[in-house]
Amino acid sequence: MTYALIGQVVHAPIEPFATLAAGFRLDGLCRDWGRAEYDDPTRFLHLDRDGRIAFSARECAAGEFFGELTMLDSIALHAAARTRGEAWRELFAQNHFCARCRAFRLCRARVAGGKRKPDGCDGFFDDMMDVLARRAAQPDRRAGRQAP
């Protein structure tokens, strides 16, 4: 992560860190980084051979479909994708431990995956927020240039 975001060597972007950095905000909720893993139903849909639509690769593999290809332009599909993209809000109502994490605004519980108790991922995302803040403070980074 540190090499990908604030390393001194010019290199190609490394995902998902490049997408996390592009959506990072010092002052609030960061942009969702699911699109780095094709897991953003407002941008990507997953189809099986029969044209059935799933919102993630995991759901597609598990046979959990929302609808069919004929629904592609439907209001129902658009609304469901938007609702799915905002599912992280439910964690506050559930008083989930992720919702109390300092790094929640960056992670949005993308790695929660059914966890019932913290497993240390908060430390990683905490460190990532520090690295992203350092990156944002670098003059070359703010101008959109790689550091030499």
N, C-alpha and C positions, 0 to 999 in steps of 0.2 A: 504494500500500500504506500509506504513512504517513498520508495523508488518510483512508483507509478505517478505520484502526485507532486513531489517536491525534489526529486532527484536532479542532479546537476547535468546529467547526460541527456542529450536530445534523443528521443525515441518515439515510436508510434504510441498512440493512446492504448492504455491497458484497461479492459473492462472487467468488472463494472465500475472501477474507480473513476474513469474518465466521465462517465455519465453521472456518478455521484457528485463529482466536482462541478460539472456543468450546472447541476441543479441545486448546489449548496447556497444557502443564504445565512448570513451571520445573524440576521434579525428575525428569523421566524421559520415556519414550516418549509422544509426543502422539497423540491420537486421529486415526485416518485421516480425511483430508478429501476422500476420493473422492466422498462423497455430495453434495458441492457441485456436482459435475459428473455426477451420476448414474452414477458409476463405483465402486460399492461393491456387489459381488454378494451381500453379506449383507443388503442393503436393497432393491436394484433389480435386476431382470432385464429383458432386452431381448428382445422377441418380433418375429418377422417375420409376414407375413400368413398363413403356414401354421401358426402356433403353435409354431414352433421357438424354443428358448431359447438365448440367448447371454448371456455375463456382462458384456459391454460393448457400447456402440454401435459401436465399431470392429469388434469381432468379428462383430456382427450384419451390418454392412455388407459384411464380407469373406466372409460365409457360413460362419463358424466357430461351429457350434452345439454345445451340450452335450447337449441332448435336446429333448423335446417338452412341450407344455403339460400333457399327462397326467401328467408327472413332478413337477408343481408341489409336491405334498406329500411327495415321496419323500425317504427318508433319503439316497439317493445324491446328489440335487441339493443338499441341505443341506450334506452333507459336502464336496462339490466347491466350493461357494460359500465355505465356511469356509477350505478349503485355498487357494483363489485369494486370499482376503483376507489370507492370511499368506505369500504368495509372496515378499514382501520379505525374508524370513529366508534364502532361498536365496542372496541376494547375499553373505552372509557366508561361506558355504561356497565360493562361486566367487571369493572375494577380490576382488570388484568394487570399483572405486575409489569408488563411491557409498557403500559400506558403511564406508568410512574417513572420510567427510565429517563435519564437526562438526555440520552441520544435518540429518544423516540422520534423527534422531529426529522431525523435523518433516516433512521431504519424503518419506521412505521410498522414494526413487528413483522417485517418480511421474512425473518428467520425464526419466528415464533413456532411455527409448524406443530402445534399441539402441545407445546411445552407447558408443564404445570408449575414449574418453578424455574428461577433464573439458573443459567448454566455458564455464565461468564461472557456471553456475547456482548453485554453492556460495556465491558472493559475495552473490547475491540472497537466498538462504535464510538465510545468516548475518545479513544486515541485517534480514531479517524476524524472526528470533529476537530480535534486540536490540529491535526495535520492539514485539514481543509482550511481552517482559519489561518494557519501559517502561509498556506499557498495563496489565499486571497490577499494576504498582506504583501506579497512579493510584487514589486512594481512591474517586472516583466510579465508576470501572470495576469495582472489586471489589464494590461494592454493587449492580452491575447497572444503573446509571444512565448516561446519556450526559453527557459534560461539557458545561457551558454554552457 
